[in-house]
């Protein structure tokens, strides 16, 4: 298994909730565990995140754009 796949799998196991909105990548992107050593290496969404998903997580569009850049 590649390092990328190992990190993705660990983050998915830790964060993903199949009953919550968003793909696993979107949910991992919203992870708030900034002290986790994998946080800076977490998966990023491949496609734009729908506004309905952003609202569900309490994130506004500007905040989402800031997260994507940083």
C-alpha positions as CSV (number, residue, x, y, z in Angstrom):
1,X,0.0,0.0,0.0
2,X,1.3,3.5,-0.9
3,X,1.9,6.1,1.8
4,X,-0.9,8.2,0.2
5,X,-3.4,5.4,0.4
6,X,-2.4,4.6,4.0
7,X,-2.9,8.2,5.1
8,X,-6.3,8.4,3.2
9,X,-7.5,5.2,4.8
10,X,-6.5,6.2,8.3
11,X,-8.2,9.6,7.9
12,X,-11.3,7.9,6.4
13,X,-11.5,5.4,9.3
14,X,-11.2,8.2,11.8
15,X,-13.5,10.8,10.3
16,X,-15.9,9.4,7.7
17,X,-19.6,9.0,8.7
18,X,-21.7,7.5,6.0
19,X,-24.9,9.1,7.4
20,X,-23.4,12.6,7.3
21,X,-23.5,14.8,4.1
22,X,-20.5,14.9,1.8
23,X,-18.0,12.4,0.4
24,X,-15.3,10.9,2.6
25,X,-12.8,13.3,1.1
26,X,-15.0,16.3,1.9
27,X,-15.5,15.1,5.5
28,X,-11.8,14.5,6.0
29,X,-11.1,18.0,4.6
30,X,-13.3,19.4,7.4
31,X,-11.4,17.5,10.1
32,X,-10.8,19.8,13.0
33,X,-8.1,17.6,14.7
34,X,-5.2,20.0,13.9
35,X,-2.9,18.3,16.4
36,X,-3.1,15.1,14.5
37,X,0.3,14.5,12.7
38,X,-1.6,13.5,9.5
39,X,-3.8,16.7,9.5
40,X,-1.6,18.6,7.0
41,X,-1.5,15.5,4.8
42,X,-5.2,14.8,4.8
43,X,-7.2,14.2,1.6
44,X,-8.6,17.2,-0.3
45,X,-11.9,17.1,-2.2
46,X,-11.6,16.4,-5.9
47,X,-14.8,18.3,-6.8
48,X,-16.4,21.5,-5.5
49,X,-18.2,21.1,-2.2
50,X,-21.9,21.8,-2.5
51,X,-23.2,24.8,-0.5
52,X,-25.7,22.5,1.3
53,X,-22.8,20.4,2.6
54,X,-20.9,23.5,3.7
55,X,-24.0,24.8,5.5
56,X,-24.5,21.4,7.3
57,X,-20.9,21.7,8.7
58,X,-21.4,25.4,9.6
59,X,-18.8,26.6,7.1
60,X,-19.5,29.6,4.9
61,X,-18.2,29.9,1.3
62,X,-15.4,32.3,2.2
63,X,-14.1,30.0,5.0
64,X,-14.2,27.1,2.6
65,X,-12.1,29.0,0.1
66,X,-9.6,29.9,2.9
67,X,-9.4,26.2,3.9
68,X,-8.7,25.2,0.3
69,X,-5.9,27.7,0.0
70,X,-4.2,26.8,3.3
